[in-house]
Each structure stands twice: as structure tokens, then as C-alpha cells.
């Protein structure tokens, strides 16, 4: 199982869509890797780690954008990684 940041409470300093920094991020960091949308991993200590705060942000953004496929994917990953917000 991947490294998970369960107590990660902040989801900031993520490059905005279309920026060159975001384009340099690997595809596995995103819930929609083809379009590089909905990032959910953070680069910490030289590794990409799953962030529960990132999954929650992606889940909320997907619901707001009426993208149920991504919302379901974010929720199922959150349950798989035992994120505290997924059990509510």
C-alpha cells in the first residue's frame, strides 16, 4: 500500500491548472491522469504520497463540477486508504 498522509490537514501550494509546474507533475498524481486534473498526491521527502486532504479536495471539486465518475473514484480511494473523512 502507498504512503498515506492521513493527518494532512492542508491542501495548498498545488500549481493551478495549465501551469508549467503542473505539466511537469507525473500522471499518477491525478485522478484524471489524461487531462491532469484533480491532483491527490503530494511530493514529500522525495516521494509522492497520497494525501487524504487532497482526496477530499478532489472529491469536493468533482461534486461541484458534477463529475460523478471522479467523485466516486476519490471516495473509493479514500475508503481504501482509510481516510478519516471517508467513513462519515
RODO-2510 file (C-alpha; in nm, 4 decimals, decimal comma):
residues 88
     n   res          X          Y          Z
     1     x     0,0000     0,0000     0,0000
     2     x     0,1224     0,3504    -0,0798
     3     x     0,2344     0,6000     0,1803
     4     x    -0,0704     0,7885     0,3054
     5     x    -0,0818     1,1240     0,4777
     6     x    -0,3923     1,0788     0,6955
     7     x    -0,3330     1,3725     0,9259
     8     x    -0,2573     1,6124     0,6427
     9     x    -0,4988     1,8990     0,7025
    10     x    -0,3954     2,1407     0,4309
    11     x    -0,4179     2,1227     0,0570
    12     x    -0,2439     2,4313    -0,0724
    13     x     0,0556     2,5238    -0,2838
    14     x    -0,0730     2,2994    -0,5618
    15     x     0,0042     2,4544    -0,9013
    16     x    -0,3030     2,5803    -1,0885
    17     x    -0,4342     2,4030    -1,3969
    18     x    -0,2405     2,4882    -1,7100
    19     x     0,0757     2,5981    -1,5306
    20     x     0,4132     2,4606    -1,6359
    21     x     0,4741     2,3214    -1,2860
    22     x     0,1568     2,1155    -1,3081
    23     x     0,2536     1,9882    -1,6528
    24     x     0,5815     1,8630    -1,5021
    25     x     0,3950     1,6544    -1,2417
    26     x     0,3661     1,2803    -1,3226
    27     x     0,0303     1,1462    -1,4400
    28     x    -0,0132     0,9098    -1,1415
    29     x    -0,0620     1,2137    -0,9160
    30     x    -0,4033     1,2897    -1,0706
    31     x    -0,7427     1,1209    -1,0560
    32     x    -0,7834     1,2186    -1,4217
    33     x    -0,4290     1,1499    -1,5490
    34     x    -0,5098     1,2059    -1,9159
    35     x    -0,6138     1,5680    -1,8597
    36     x    -0,4001     1,6208    -1,5472
    37     x    -0,6990     1,7186    -1,3366
    38     x    -0,7809     1,6512    -0,9715
    39     x    -0,4405     1,6016    -0,8057
    40     x    -0,4476     1,3964    -0,4864
    41     x    -0,0820     1,3257    -0,4083
    42     x     0,1841     1,5498    -0,2539
    43     x     0,5586     1,5400    -0,3057
    44     x     0,7054     1,4923     0,0422
    45     x     1,0568     1,3798     0,1327
    46     x     1,1358     1,2762    -0,2238
    47     x     0,8231     1,0609    -0,2714
    48     x     0,4695     1,1130    -0,3999
    49     x     0,2339     1,0358    -0,1110
    50     x    -0,1440     1,0038    -0,1133
    51     x    -0,2982     1,2919     0,0779
    52     x    -0,6366     1,2492     0,2458
    53     x    -0,6790     1,6266     0,2249
    54     x    -0,6042     1,6045    -0,1482
    55     x    -0,8623     1,3303    -0,1959
    56     x    -1,1199     1,5370    -0,0070
    57     x    -1,0408     1,8434    -0,2199
    58     x    -1,0704     1,6374    -0,5394
    59     x    -1,3967     1,4834    -0,4166
    60     x    -1,5487     1,8222    -0,3363
    61     x    -1,4321     1,9781    -0,6630
    62     x    -1,5698     1,6840    -0,8630
    63     x    -1,9094     1,7157    -0,6937
    64     x    -1,9094     2,0889    -0,7572
    65     x    -1,8322     2,0246    -1,1264
    66     x    -2,0903     1,7431    -1,1479
    67     x    -1,8231     1,4877    -1,2332
    68     x    -1,9618     1,1810    -1,0558
    69     x    -1,7025     0,9416    -1,2007
    70     x    -1,4141     1,1332    -1,0404
    71     x    -1,6097     1,1852    -0,7164
    72     x    -1,6693     0,8101    -0,6891
    73     x    -1,3040     0,7386    -0,7639
    74     x    -1,1891     0,9845    -0,4942
    75     x    -1,4280     0,8375    -0,2373
    76     x    -1,3300     0,4770    -0,3116
    77     x    -0,9590     0,5642    -0,2827
    78     x    -1,0283     0,7456     0,0443
    79     x    -1,2014     0,4368     0,1807
    80     x    -0,9175     0,2161     0,0558
    81     x    -0,6548     0,4358     0,2259
    82     x    -0,8716     0,4707     0,5389
    83     x    -0,9014     0,8481     0,5272
    84     x    -1,0970     0,9768     0,8284
    85     x    -1,3443     1,1802     0,6182
    86     x    -1,4491     0,8805     0,4073
    87     x    -1,6109     0,6992     0,6972
    88     x    -1,8653     0,9719     0,7675
***
